[in-house]
Amino acid sequence: MKQLLRILLAAVGILAIVAVAAVVYVTTFLDPEDFKPRLTAVVKEQTGLNLVLEGPINWSFYPRIGVSVEQARAWLPEQDQDSAAFAAINRAEVSVAFAPLLRGEIAVDGLTLDGMRLNLERDAEGEGNWEPLVERLSEQTNGAAETVLAPASAGPNADAGSLAVVLNIASVEVKNADIRFRDEQTQALWRLQQLNISGSNVNPVRAFPLKAMFTLTKHNRLDAEVLERAPDITSDINLETRMRLGLEEELFVLENMSLTTRTSTKTDSEPQQLSLKAAEMVARMGEQQLSIKEGLLEAGLRNADSWQGSLALALAFGLEGDWQAQTAQFKDLQLTGPDGLRVSGHLNIEQMLDAPNYRGQLTAAPFTLRPWLARAGITLTTAGEAALSDVAMTSPIEGDAEQFSLPRLSLVIDDSTFTGELSAALDGSRLAFDLAGDQLSLDRYLPGEATAEQASRGLLRSAFAQSSDSLLPQSVLAGLALEGDLSIDTLIFAGLTFNKPSLQLRGDDGVHRLTAFESGFYEGKLNATGQVDASDSVLEWAFSPTISSVQVAPLIEAMSKETSPLRGRFDLSGDLTSLGNTREALTSNLNGELTAHLKDGAILETNISQQMCELVAQLEGEGTVRDWQDDTRFEQFDGTFQISNGLVESDDLLITLPGINVQGDGELNLSSLAFDTHANARLVDTADAACNVNPRLAQLPLPMRCEGNLSDARSEWCRFDREAFQTAVVDLLRNEAGDRVDEEIEERLGDSLDQLDERLGEGAGQKLREGLRNLFN
């Protein structure tokens, strides 16, 4: 046994001495420069590349055997060597471990590429300059390169492949690589700079650590002047993982992968940060499949113009992708972010390469939308401070590369819940929805600090306020196809309650129609149709409202928060047109006609008939003994309003009370909100008159004048027109005057004129006396 051991040790020693002697001989007596022609010939045969070795080829011996090449460049067969090389390298080195050589194995100990440069190009037809090279390499047999590299001195039957190659590289390192990709199709230049890759213990059996880092840049144009400027996109990319290779199965596995990027553009002041982590990423190249387990995409987004600091978002997911079947499944999606953002769901994609379409489910837990709108540049100054602070949704989602839809949407906005469906084109060219809601209070979403009461009182002022802001996005409407249906059980707007309102919107080719609007409104009905034509440079509007049997009293009380002075049912109808896209333009271009009617009406807690009859009785020298009601009932209230370029005029206002007719006219300027109206009340002796009227007094009007501005206090709007009344009385008495004018005035009007002092203001009766005397003197 001992002698056998001695023989074996002696044999190993002899083999070692022979191997060492052979290596010493090769590295000492063989000039590596003699190997250059053979190496360039092999590259030419195998790849078609024209290789030029400008630097030396060096051997290394202890503690490892290696060879290095410096300053090598290669051109494609059709390239001129005066042009930029297809590939170049400053230095390449390969070393093999010495001990495995004694066992007849080649164990690559180290592989280093320093300063590699690669120029890739794709022409306008989409053909890449690397494609012929790839095709040629795929045609070569596995052992061809090894056989052709065998030294000529070994004889024609030499086979370098007789040595077993053990793929267990202790160190792989790529340093300072530079890869350019010039794309004529997209007119873009991509570049990987400072590419560094390092790996250790690279083998096909076990996972090994791998690191890579580089800077990716992009120019969006190939113009020479543009290429001299800073890139449009710059991204610093780092990858750390453990890679496992399955060469026979064409399998690549990345374990505990971490990929980080810092990307900026020419206009960015700070870079956007992304990080992709995964417990395992498996790429099956032969089957064209990719799977990711426990993926996590984290983003640190910045926008110096819209918000301060970084916006942290995180998307957890799992992925199963099959490129042959053109399918992908995103599982266990969970998007989280600040302000309570939590969106979960799943997504399945089919026909991924030909005509992508997807289906899935999305659920957003309650979160506050206000800060997200602020980040999007939308500043909210809503009446309700908590508006949009509780938003949630859930729905299936489906779509393709052009559109998406939420077919069974359930949307919660604060106290409101909407259900139905919604779909839209991704380019904004189409919008469709059919939603039903339980309740919605628009007052909390009104701009400004206004309360609902202030909003209702200022409804007319705000509706016609001067503003240069565009009301609608005309460019969007011009190309939008619209189909929308909305219904709500209860809507509150400007302090007013709308019962079961519903609307239908239809639009195409820039013309958008309100085909129907219906709502219960204070025991009556609201109906309207209209349209907006955005096909031209100036918006054209048309609107036809109808109000039927609306109770005036609760409407006024809702708007003013005070007891209504009127009751009755109000009707209104008409047609309106206008031009423009600002409030100022719409107001100044408003034209049309409205007809109003009040039925079953009354002035509450005031009997004008009683007051007029008592005045008549005093003028006649009599008294009244009738029992009077507390209210003044309207027999008729009618008016037609003509609107011309923002000026509302009417000359046929008519109010009929028992024994009294009121006729008037007036105008309202919607631009300035200034108004001026006149009304004359006359006593009439009819069958249902409140009192007997002297025919002479039927000629006497009771004039009122209302003027001012809608922004003024209402108490300052209207007044009794004393001058007009005095003139009417004088005219009446002038016609009836005789020789006893002075006595008649004092006898018949003394008490009445005293009461005029009380009703119309101190001194009014005395002035009337003096005027009458002067007239008949």
C-alpha positions in Angstrom: 0.0 0.0 0.0 2.8 2.4 0.9 4.7 1.5 -2.3 1.5 2.1 -4.4 1.1 5.5 -2.8 4.7 6.4 -3.5 4.2 5.4 -7.2 1.1 7.6 -7.5 2.8 10.6 -5.9 5.8 10.1 -8.2 3.5 10.0 -11.2 1.7 13.2 -10.2 5.1 14.9 -9.5 6.3 13.9 -13.0 3.1 15.2 -14.6 3.4 18.5 -12.7 7.1 18.9 -13.8 6.1 18.2 -17.4 3.2 20.7 -17.3 5.3 23.4 -15.6 8.1 22.8 -18.2 5.6 23.1 -21.0 4.2 26.4 -19.6 7.6 27.7 -19.1 8.6 26.8 -22.6 5.5 28.5 -24.1 5.8 31.7 -22.1 9.6 31.8 -22.6 10.3 30.7 -26.1 7.0 31.3 -28.0 6.5 34.8 -29.2 2.8 35.7 -28.8 3.1 38.2 -31.7 3.4 35.2 -34.0 -0.2 34.3 -32.8 -1.8 37.5 -34.1 -2.3 36.4 -37.7 -3.9 33.2 -36.6 -6.2 35.0 -34.2 -7.4 37.6 -36.7 -8.0 34.8 -39.2 -10.1 32.9 -36.8 -12.2 36.0 -36.0 -12.6 36.6 -39.8 -13.8 33.1 -40.4 -16.1 32.8 -37.5 -17.7 36.3 -37.5 -16.8 38.1 -40.6 -15.3 40.9 -38.6 -12.0 42.5 -39.7 -9.9 42.5 -36.5 -6.9 44.7 -36.0 -4.6 44.1 -33.0 -2.7 47.3 -32.5 -1.4 46.5 -29.0 0.8 43.6 -27.8 -0.3 40.1 -26.8 1.2 39.2 -23.4 1.5 35.9 -21.6 1.3 35.5 -17.8 2.4 32.5 -15.8 2.3 32.3 -12.0 0.0 32.1 -10.0 -2.3 31.7 -13.1 -1.8 31.2 -16.8 -3.2 34.0 -18.8 -3.1 36.0 -22.0 -4.0 39.7 -22.6 -4.7 41.7 -25.7 -4.5 45.5 -25.9 -5.9 48.0 -28.4 -8.0 45.8 -30.5 -10.6 47.1 -33.1 -13.0 45.3 -35.3 -15.0 46.5 -38.4 -18.0 44.9 -40.1 -17.3 43.4 -43.5 -18.9 46.3 -45.4 -17.3 49.0 -43.2 -14.3 51.1 -44.3 -11.5 51.0 -41.8 -11.4 54.8 -41.9 -14.8 54.9 -40.2 -15.5 54.3 -36.6 -15.0 50.7 -35.6 -18.0 48.5 -34.9 -16.3 47.3 -31.8 -13.1 48.2 -29.9 -11.4 47.4 -26.7 -8.5 48.9 -24.7 -7.5 45.7 -23.0 -8.8 42.1 -22.7 -7.4 39.5 -20.4 -8.3 35.8 -19.8 -6.6 33.7 -17.2 -7.0 30.0 -16.4 -6.2 28.2 -13.1 -3.1 26.1 -13.2 -4.1 23.1 -11.0 -7.1 22.1 -13.2 -4.8 21.9 -16.2 -3.1 18.9 -14.5 -6.5 17.2 -14.6 -7.0 17.9 -18.2 -9.6 20.7 -17.5 -9.7 24.4 -18.4 -11.0 26.4 -15.5 -11.2 30.1 -16.4 -10.0 32.0 -13.5 -10.6 35.5 -14.6 -12.1 37.5 -17.5 -11.5 41.2 -17.9 -12.7 43.6 -20.6 -11.5 47.2 -20.1 -12.6 50.1 -22.3 -14.9 48.2 -24.6 -16.7 50.3 -27.2 -19.6 49.1 -29.4 -21.4 51.1 -32.1 -24.9 49.8 -33.0 -27.0 51.3 -35.7 -30.5 50.7 -37.1 -31.4 52.2 -40.5 -34.7 53.9 -41.5 -36.0 50.5 -42.7 -35.4 49.0 -39.2 -32.4 46.7 -40.1 -29.6 46.7 -37.5 -26.0 46.5 -38.4 -25.5 43.7 -35.9 -28.0 41.4 -37.5 -25.7 39.8 -40.1 -23.2 39.1 -37.4 -25.7 37.4 -35.2 -26.9 35.3 -38.1 -23.4 34.2 -39.0 -22.6 33.3 -35.4 -25.7 31.2 -35.1 -24.6 29.1 -38.1 -21.2 28.2 -36.7 -20.8 24.8 -35.0 -19.8 24.7 -31.3 -16.3 23.3 -31.8 -15.3 25.2 -34.9 -13.6 28.0 -33.0 -11.7 25.6 -30.7 -10.4 23.5 -33.6 -9.3 26.4 -35.7 -7.5 27.9 -32.7 -5.4 24.8 -32.2 -1.7 25.6 -33.1 -0.6 24.5 -36.5 2.3 22.6 -35.0 -0.2 20.2 -33.4 -1.0 18.6 -36.7 -4.1 18.3 -38.7 -5.9 16.0 -36.3 -5.4 18.1 -33.2 -8.6 18.9 -31.3 -8.5 21.6 -28.6 -11.9 20.4 -27.5 -10.3 17.3 -26.0 -9.8 19.4 -23.0 -12.8 19.7 -20.7 -13.9 23.4 -20.1 -15.1 23.9 -16.6 -17.2 27.1 -16.5 -16.3 28.3 -13.1 -14.9 31.8 -13.5 -13.6 33.2 -10.3 -13.9 36.8 -11.5 -15.6 38.5 -14.4 -15.1 42.2 -14.8 -16.2 44.7 -17.5 -14.8 48.2 -16.9 -15.6 51.6 -18.6 -17.6 50.2 -21.5 -19.3 52.5 -23.9 -22.2 51.3 -26.1 -23.9 53.6 -28.6 -27.2 52.9 -30.4 -28.1 55.2 -33.2 -31.7 54.7 -34.4 -32.6 56.3 -37.7 -36.2 55.0 -37.4 -37.0 57.0 -34.2 -34.3 59.7 -34.8 -32.8 58.9 -31.3 -29.4 58.2 -30.0 -29.1 56.0 -26.9 -25.8 55.6 -25.1 -24.6 53.4 -22.2 -21.6 55.1 -20.6 -19.3 54.1 -17.8 -20.7 50.5 -18.0 -19.2 48.4 -15.2 -20.1 44.8 -14.6 -18.5 42.5 -12.0 -19.2 39.0 -11.0 -17.5 36.3 -8.9 -17.6 32.5 -8.9 -19.5 32.5 -12.2 -20.9 29.0 -12.8 -23.9 27.3 -14.3 -24.9 25.4 -11.2 -25.1 27.8 -8.3 -26.2 31.4 -7.9 -23.3 33.9 -7.9 -23.2 37.6 -7.1 -23.5 40.1 -9.9 -23.2 43.9 -9.9 -23.7 46.4 -12.8 -23.8 50.1 -13.0 -23.9 52.5 -16.0 -25.3 55.9 -17.2 -28.0 55.8 -19.8 -28.5 58.9 -22.0 -30.8 59.7 -24.9 -30.9 62.5 -27.5 -34.3 62.8 -29.1 -32.8 64.1 -32.4 -29.9 63.0 -34.5 -29.1 66.6 -35.7 -25.4 67.2 -35.2 -26.0 70.4 -33.4 -28.4 68.7 -31.0 -25.9 65.9 -30.3 -23.5 68.5 -29.1 -25.8 69.6 -26.4 -26.8 67.9 -23.1 -28.9 64.8 -23.5 -32.6 65.0 -23.2 -32.7 62.1 -20.7 -30.0 61.0 -18.3 -30.4 58.0 -16.0 -27.9 56.5 -13.5 -28.7 52.8 -13.2 -27.4 50.3 -10.6 -28.1 46.5 -10.4 -27.3 44.2 -7.6 -28.4 40.6 -7.6 -27.4 36.9 -7.4 -27.7 35.3 -10.8 -28.2 31.6 -11.5 -27.6 30.3 -15.0 -29.2 27.3 -16.6 -27.4 27.3 -20.0 -28.9 24.0 -21.3 -32.4 25.2 -20.4 -31.7 28.8 -21.5 -32.7 29.8 -18.0 -31.6 33.0 -16.1 -32.6 33.5 -12.5 -32.1 36.7 -10.6 -32.4 36.3 -6.8 -32.9 39.2 -4.4 -32.6 41.6 -7.2 -32.3 45.3 -6.6 -32.4 47.8 -9.5 -32.2 51.5 -8.9 -32.4 54.5 -11.3 -32.0 58.2 -11.0 -33.4 59.9 -14.1 -33.4 63.5 -15.0 -34.2 65.6 -18.1 -32.8 68.9 -19.3 -35.6 70.8 -17.6 -35.5 68.8 -14.3 -33.9 70.5 -11.3 -33.8 67.2 -9.4 -33.8 63.6 -10.6 -36.7 61.2 -10.4 -35.8 58.0 -8.5 -37.1 54.5 -9.1 -36.3 51.2 -7.4 -37.3 47.7 -8.5 -36.8 44.9 -6.1 -37.8 41.2 -6.5 -37.3 38.1 -4.4 -36.9 36.2 -7.7 -37.0 37.0 -11.4 -36.9 34.0 -13.8 -36.4 34.4 -17.5 -36.9 31.3 -19.6 -35.4 32.4 -22.9 -36.3 29.3 -24.9 -39.9 29.4 -23.8 -39.9 33.2 -23.8 -41.4 33.4 -20.3 -40.7 35.8 -17.5 -41.9 35.6 -13.9 -41.4 37.9 -11.0 -42.1 36.9 -7.4 -42.6 39.5 -4.6 -41.9 42.4 -6.9 -41.7 45.9 -5.4 -41.5 49.1 -7.5 -40.7 52.2 -5.4 -40.7 55.7 -6.8 -39.4 59.0 -5.4 -41.0 61.5 -7.8 -40.3 65.3 -7.7 -42.0 68.3 -9.3 -40.4 71.6 -8.3 -43.3 73.6 -9.9 -46.2 71.8 -8.2 -45.0 70.4 -4.8 -42.1 70.4 -2.4 -40.1 67.3 -1.5 -40.3 63.8 -3.0 -43.5 61.9 -3.6 -43.1 58.4 -2.4 -45.1 55.7 -4.2 -44.7 51.9 -3.9 -46.2 49.2 -6.1 -46.1 45.6 -5.0 -46.8 42.9 -7.6 -46.2 39.5 -9.0 -45.9 38.8 -12.7 -46.3 35.8 -15.0 -45.5 36.6 -18.6 -45.5 34.4 -21.7 -44.3 36.1 -24.9 -45.2 33.1 -27.1 -48.7 33.1 -25.8 -48.7 36.9 -25.7 -50.1 37.0 -22.2 -49.1 38.6 -18.9 -50.7 38.3 -15.5 -50.1 41.0 -12.8 -51.1 39.5 -9.5 -51.5 40.9 -6.0 -51.2 44.5 -7.2 -50.9 46.9 -4.2 -50.2 50.6 -4.8 -49.5 52.7 -1.7 -48.7 56.3 -1.2 -49.1 59.3 1.0 -52.5 60.8 2.2 -54.0 57.3 2.6 -53.5 56.1 -1.0 -54.1 52.3 -1.2 -55.1 50.8 -4.6 -55.2 47.0 -5.0 -56.2 44.6 -7.7 -55.0 42.4 -10.5 -54.6 42.7 -14.3 -54.5 40.1 -17.1 -53.1 41.1 -20.5 -53.7 39.2 -23.7 -52.4 39.6 -27.3 -49.7 41.6 -25.7 -47.6 42.1 -28.9 -50.2 42.2 -31.6 -53.3 44.0 -30.1 -52.9 44.3 -26.4 -56.1 44.1 -24.3 -56.5 43.7 -20.6 -59.0 42.8 -17.9 -58.8 43.0 -14.2 -60.1 44.5 -10.9 -59.2 47.8 -9.2 -60.1 48.9 -5.7 -59.1 52.2 -4.1 -59.6 52.4 -0.3 -60.9 55.7 1.1 -58.3 58.4 0.8 -58.2 62.2 0.6 -58.1 63.6 -3.0 -57.3 67.2 -2.2 -53.5 67.0 -1.9 -53.3 64.9 -5.1 -55.2 67.6 -7.0 -52.7 70.1 -5.5 -49.8 68.1 -6.8 -51.4 68.1 -10.2 -51.5 71.9 -10.1 -55.2 72.3 -9.2 -55.7 74.6 -6.2 -59.0 74.1 -4.4 -60.7 76.8 -2.4 -64.0 75.0 -1.8 -66.7 76.1 0.6 -66.4 72.9 2.5 -62.9 72.4 4.0 -63.4 68.6 4.1 -64.6 68.4 0.4 -63.0 65.5 -1.5 -61.4 64.2 1.7 -63.1 60.8 1.5 -62.9 59.2 -1.9 -63.0 55.5 -2.7 -63.9 53.3 -5.7 -64.0 49.7 -6.9 -64.7 48.3 -10.3 -63.6 45.8 -12.9 -61.4 47.3 -15.5 -60.9 46.4 -19.1 -59.5 48.0 -22.2 -56.8 48.0 -24.9 -54.1 50.3 -26.1 -56.6 53.0 -27.1 -59.3 53.0 -24.4 -60.3 51.7 -20.9 -63.6 51.1 -19.2 -64.9 50.6 -15.7 -68.1 48.5 -16.4 -69.4 48.1 -12.9 -68.1 51.2 -11.1 -68.9 52.0 -7.5 -67.6 55.5 -6.6 -67.8 57.2 -3.2 -67.1 60.9 -2.9 -67.6 62.2 0.7 -71.3 61.5 1.4 -72.2 60.6 -2.1 -72.2 57.2 -3.8 -72.4 56.7 -7.6 -72.8 53.4 -9.4 -72.7 52.6 -13.1 -70.2 52.5 -15.8 -67.5 54.8 -17.3 -65.2 54.5 -20.3 -62.8 56.8 -22.1 -60.2 56.9 -24.8 -56.7 57.2 -23.6 -56.0 60.1 -25.9 -59.1 62.1 -24.6 -61.1 61.8 -27.8 -64.1 59.9 -26.3 -65.9 59.9 -22.9 -68.9 57.8 -22.0 -70.7 57.4 -18.7 -73.9 56.1 -17.2 -74.0 56.9 -13.5 -76.6 57.0 -10.8 -76.1 58.7 -7.4 -77.9 58.9 -4.1 -77.2 62.5 -3.1 -74.8 65.3 -4.0 -74.3 68.7 -2.4 -72.5 70.8 -4.9 -72.4 73.7 -2.4 -69.4 72.2 -0.5 -67.5 72.1 -3.8 -68.2 75.7 -4.8 -65.1 77.9 -5.2 -64.3 80.4 -2.5 -65.2 80.7 1.1 -68.9 81.2 0.4 -71.5 79.4 2.5 -74.6 77.9 0.9 -76.7 80.9 2.0 -74.2 83.3 0.5 -74.0 81.3 -2.6 -77.8 81.3 -3.1 -78.1 85.0 -2.5 -75.3 85.7 -4.9 -76.4 83.2 -7.5 -77.3 85.7 -10.1 -74.2 87.9 -9.4 -71.9 84.9 -9.7 -73.6 83.6 -12.8 -73.0 86.9 -14.7 -69.8 88.0 -13.0 -67.1 89.3 -15.3 -64.3 86.8 -15.8 -61.7 86.3 -18.5 -61.2 82.6 -17.5 -62.3 80.0 -20.1 -65.3 78.1 -18.9 -64.8 75.0 -21.1 -61.7 73.4 -22.7 -62.6 74.2 -26.3 -59.7 72.2 -27.8 -60.9 69.1 -25.9 -64.5 69.5 -26.9 -63.7 70.1 -30.5 -62.4 66.5 -30.9 -64.5 64.8 -28.1 -67.1 62.1 -28.7 -69.4 62.3 -25.7 -72.2 60.1 -24.4 -73.2 60.7 -20.8 -76.2 59.9 -18.6 -76.4 61.0 -15.0 -79.2 60.7 -12.4 -79.2 61.6 -8.7 -81.8 61.1 -6.1 -81.2 64.5 -4.4 -79.0 67.4 -5.6 -78.3 70.5 -3.6 -76.9 73.5 -5.5 -76.6 77.1 -4.2 -78.8 76.1 -1.3 -81.6 74.8 -3.6 -82.9 71.3 -3.7 -83.4 69.3 -6.9 -85.4 66.1 -6.7 -84.3 63.2 -8.9 -82.5 65.3 -11.5 -81.3 63.4 -14.6 -79.5 64.6 -17.7 -78.4 63.2 -21.0 -75.3 64.5 -22.9 -74.5 63.6 -26.5 -71.7 65.0 -28.6 -69.6 64.4 -31.7 -67.6 66.5 -34.2 -67.4 69.4 -31.7 -71.2 69.7 -31.2 -72.4 68.7 -27.7 -76.1 68.5 -26.9 -78.0 68.5 -23.6 -80.7 66.2 -25.1 -82.6 66.1 -21.9 -82.6 67.5 -18.4 -85.4 66.8 -16.0 -85.8 67.4 -12.3 -88.4 67.9 -9.6 -88.0 71.4 -8.2 -90.1 72.7 -5.2 -93.2 70.7 -6.1 -92.8 71.6 -9.8 -90.6 70.5 -12.7 -87.5 71.7 -14.4 -86.8 70.7 -18.0 -84.1 72.0 -20.4 -82.4 71.2 -23.7 -79.4 72.9 -25.2 -76.1 72.5 -27.0 -72.6 73.9 -27.3 -70.9 74.0 -30.7 -67.1 73.9 -30.4 -66.4 73.1 -34.0 -65.5 76.7 -34.8 -63.1 79.1 -33.2 -65.9 80.7 -31.1 -68.2 78.6 -29.0 -71.9 78.8 -29.9 -74.4 78.2 -27.2 -78.2 77.4 -27.3 -80.4 76.8 -24.2 -84.1 76.2 -23.8 -85.3 76.1 -20.2 -88.8 75.2 -19.0 -90.1 75.7 -15.4 -93.5 74.3 -14.6 -95.6 74.9 -11.4 -92.7 75.7 -9.1 -93.8 76.8 -5.6 -92.4 80.3 -5.1 -92.6 80.5 -1.3 -90.2 77.6 -0.4 -87.9 78.6 -3.3 -87.6 82.2 -2.0 -87.1 80.9 1.5 -84.4 78.5 0.4 -82.5 81.3 -1.4 -82.9 84.1 1.2 -83.3 82.1 4.5 -86.1 84.5 5.3 -89.9 84.2 5.3 -91.2 84.5 1.8 -93.4 87.6 1.0 -95.0 85.7 -1.9 -96.7 82.4 -2.7 -97.8 80.8 -5.9 -96.8 78.6 -8.7 -94.3 79.9 -11.2 -93.9 79.0 -14.9 -91.2 80.1 -17.3 -90.1 79.0 -20.8 -88.0 80.4 -23.6 -85.0 80.1 -25.8 -81.6 81.6 -25.3 -78.4 81.8 -27.5 -74.9 83.2 -26.9 -71.3 83.2 -28.1 -67.9 82.9 -26.4 -66.1 80.9 -23.7 -66.0 83.4 -20.8 -68.7 84.8 -18.6 -68.2 88.3 -19.9 -68.5 87.1 -23.5 -71.6 84.9 -22.8 -73.3 87.8 -21.0 -72.7 90.4 -23.6 -73.7 88.1 -26.4 -76.9 86.7 -24.7 -80.0 86.9 -26.8 -83.5 85.4 -26.7 -86.9 85.6 -25.1 -88.4 84.3 -21.9 -92.1 84.2 -20.9 -93.0 84.1 -17.2 -96.3 83.4 -15.4 -97.3 83.3 -11.8 -100.5 81.5 -10.9 -102.4 80.9 -7.6 -100.2 83.7 -6.2 -100.5 86.0 -3.2 -98.5 88.6 -1.3 -98.3 87.2 2.2 -99.2 89.1 5.4 -100.1 92.2 3.4 -103.4 93.1 1.9 -102.8 95.8 -0.7 -106.4 95.8 -1.7 -107.4 96.8 1.8 -104.8 99.6 1.9 -106.0 100.9 -1.5 -109.6 100.7 -0.6 -109.0 102.5 2.7 -107.2 105.2 0.8 -110.1 105.4 -1.7 -112.6 105.6 1.1 -110.7 108.5 2.7 -110.6 110.3 -0.6 -114.3 109.8 -1.0 -115.0 110.8 2.6 -116.2 107.4 3.6 -115.1 104.5 5.7 -114.8 100.6 5.1 -116.5 97.9 7.2 -115.4 94.9 5.1 -113.6 91.9 6.7 -110.2 91.7 5.0 -107.9 88.7 4.5 -104.3 88.8 5.7 -102.9 88.2 2.2 -103.2 89.8 -1.2 -104.2 87.2 -3.8 -102.8 87.5 -7.3 -105.3 86.9 -10.1 -102.6 87.3 -12.8 -98.9 87.8 -13.1 -97.4 87.7 -16.6 -94.4 89.1 -18.4 -92.4 88.7 -21.5 -88.7 89.4 -21.4 -86.7 90.3 -24.5 -82.9 89.8 -24.2 -80.6 91.5 -26.7 -76.8 91.4 -26.2 -77.1 91.1 -22.5 -79.8 93.7 -22.0 -83.1 92.3 -20.6 -86.2 94.4 -21.3 -89.9 94.0 -20.8 -92.8 96.4 -21.5 -95.8 94.1 -20.7 -95.4 93.3 -17.0 -99.0 92.8 -15.7 -100.2 92.0 -12.1 -103.9 91.7 -11.5 -105.2 91.9 -7.9 -108.8 92.1 -6.8 -109.8 95.6 -7.8 -106.2 96.6 -8.7 -104.1 96.2 -11.9 -100.4 96.8 -11.9 -98.6 97.4 -15.2 -94.9 98.0 -15.6 -91.8 97.9 -17.7 -88.1 97.9 -17.1 -84.7 96.6 -18.1 -81.7 94.8 -16.5 -78.2 95.0 -17.8 -76.6 91.6 -17.2 -73.1 93.0 -17.7 -73.3 95.7 -15.1 -76.3 94.2 -13.1 -77.9 97.6 -13.1 -81.7 97.7 -13.4 -84.5 100.3 -13.7 -88.3 99.3 -13.6 -91.5 101.3 -13.4 -94.9 100.1 -12.2 -98.3 101.7 -11.9 -101.1 100.3 -9.7 -104.6 101.4 -10.7 -108.0 100.8 -9.0 -110.5 99.0 -11.2 -114.2 98.7 -10.6 -115.0 95.1 -11.5 -117.4 92.5 -10.3 -114.9 91.0 -7.9 -113.5 94.4 -6.9 -112.4 94.8 -3.3 -114.3 98.0 -3.0 -116.4 100.5 -4.9 -114.3 102.8 -6.9 -115.2 106.3 -8.0 -114.6 106.4 -11.8 -112.4 109.4 -11.2 -110.1 107.5 -8.9 -109.7 104.7 -11.4 -107.7 107.1 -13.4 -105.3 107.7 -10.5 -102.1 105.5 -10.6 -100.0 104.4 -7.6 -96.5 104.5 -9.1 -93.5 102.5 -7.9 -89.9 102.7 -9.2 -87.2 100.1 -8.6 -83.7 100.9 -9.7 -80.1 100.3 -8.6 -77.7 97.4 -8.8 -78.2 93.7 -7.9 -75.1 94.0 -5.7 -76.9 96.7 -3.5 -79.0 95.8 -0.5 -82.6 94.9 -1.5 -84.0 97.5 0.9 -82.6 100.2 -1.3 -84.0 98.9 -4.6 -87.6 100.2 -4.6 -89.5 103.3 -3.6 -92.8 105.0 -4.0 -92.6 107.5 -6.9 -93.8 110.6 -5.2 -93.3 113.0 -8.0 -95.3 110.8 -10.4 -98.1 110.4 -7.9 -98.3 114.1 -7.2 -98.4 114.8 -10.9 -101.2 112.3 -11.4 -103.3 113.8 -8.5 -102.9 117.3 -9.9 -104.0 116.2 -13.3 -107.0 114.5 -11.9 -108.1 117.5 -9.8 -107.4 119.9 -12.6 -110.0 118.2 -14.7 -112.5 118.3 -12.0 -111.7 121.7 -10.4 -114.4 124.5 -10.1 -114.7 127.7 -8.3 -114.2 126.2 -4.9 -110.8 124.7 -5.5 -109.3 125.8 -2.2 -112.1 124.6 -0.1 -112.5 121.4 -2.1 -108.9 120.6 -1.6 -109.0 121.1 2.2 -112.4 119.6 2.6 -112.0 116.5 0.6 -108.3 115.8 0.8 -107.3 117.2 4.1 -107.3 114.0 6.0 -106.0 112.0 3.1 -103.1 114.3 2.6 -102.2 114.1 6.3 -102.1 110.3 5.9 -99.9 110.8 2.9 -97.4 112.5 5.2 -97.3 109.3 7.2 -97.2 106.9 4.2 -94.9 108.8 1.8 -92.8 110.9 4.1 -93.2 114.1 6.2 -94.1 117.1 4.1 -95.5 115.3 1.2 -99.1 116.3 1.9 -98.2 120.0 2.4 -96.2 120.1 -0.8 -99.2 118.6 -2.6 -101.6 121.3 -1.1 -99.3 124.1 -2.2 -98.9 122.6 -5.7 -102.7 122.3 -6.1 -103.3 125.8 -5.0 -100.7 127.2 -7.3 -102.1 125.2 -10.2 -105.7 126.6 -9.8 -104.7 130.2 -8.8 
